[in-house]
Every structure is written in structure tokens, then in C-alpha cells.
Amino acid sequence: MDMEVSEMDNGEILQRGIEDFMEIQEYMSLSKKENATETYARLKKKYISLKVLLNSLGVNLTELDEIKE
């Protein structure tokens, strides 16, 4: 197991996941605005994986999910 992950508690893991999720959404919005379709598609894969992870950890994304895809 990665040392960094093994030293993190559940709260830190959730915080990092939520921060990553929000950052990905920001980049998705920018890439959509700039019509960067390939970048958006790549970011969407990361967005979906983070969304699945956070949902599996019991995080309610209703208020955090700005993309709604």
C-alpha cells in the first residue's frame, strides 16, 4: 500500500476526493467553454471515476455536482 494513503485518515481521504472532484469540474467547465472536446472527454473519465468513488464512500454529491452528467 502507498505510504501516503496509509497515513491518511478517512476524513483526509474524503476531503482530497471532494477537492479533486470540484477541481475536475472547474477544468471541465473551462474546456467546454473553450470547445476543447478531447480535453473535456478525458476530464469526464476522471470526473466519472471520482463520482463513483465518492458515492461509494457515502458522499452526497447533490450540492457539489455542477456538471450533472
C-alpha positions in Angstrom: 0.0 0.0 0.0 1.2 3.5 -0.8 2.7 5.2 2.3 0.8 8.4 1.6 -2.5 6.7 1.6 -1.8 4.5 4.6 -1.0 7.6 6.6 -4.2 9.4 5.7 -7.3 9.0 7.8 -10.8 8.7 6.3 -11.5 12.4 6.7 -8.4 13.4 4.8 -9.3 10.9 2.0 -12.8 12.3 1.7 -11.5 15.9 1.7 -9.0 15.1 -1.0 -11.6 13.3 -3.1 -14.0 16.2 -2.8 -11.4 18.8 -3.7 -10.3 16.7 -6.7 -13.9 16.3 -7.8 -14.5 20.1 -7.6 -11.3 20.8 -9.4 -12.1 18.4 -12.3 -15.5 20.1 -12.6 -13.8 23.5 -12.9 -11.5 22.2 -15.7 -14.4 20.6 -17.4 -16.3 23.9 -17.5 -13.3 25.7 -18.9 -12.6 23.1 -21.6 -16.3 23.1 -22.6 -16.2 26.9 -22.8 -13.1 26.7 -25.0 -14.6 24.0 -27.1 -11.8 21.6 -26.2 -13.7 18.4 -26.9 -10.8 16.0 -26.5 -9.7 17.6 -23.2 -13.3 17.5 -21.9 -13.7 13.9 -22.8 -10.5 13.0 -20.9 -11.6 15.0 -17.9 -15.1 13.4 -18.0 -13.5 10.0 -17.4 -11.8 11.3 -14.3 -15.0 13.0 -13.2 -16.9 9.8 -13.5 -14.4 7.8 -11.6 -14.3 10.4 -8.8 -18.1 10.5 -8.7 -18.3 6.7 -8.4 -15.6 6.7 -5.6 -17.3 9.5 -3.6 -20.7 7.9 -4.0 -19.3 4.6 -2.8 -17.9 6.4 0.3 -21.4 7.8 1.0 -20.8 11.3 -0.1 -23.9 13.1 -1.2 -22.9 15.0 -4.3 -26.2 16.7 -4.9 -24.9 20.2 -3.9 -21.3 19.6 -5.2 -22.0 18.2 -8.7 -22.2 21.2 -11.0 -21.8 19.2 -14.2 -24.8 16.8 -13.6 -23.7 14.2 -16.1 
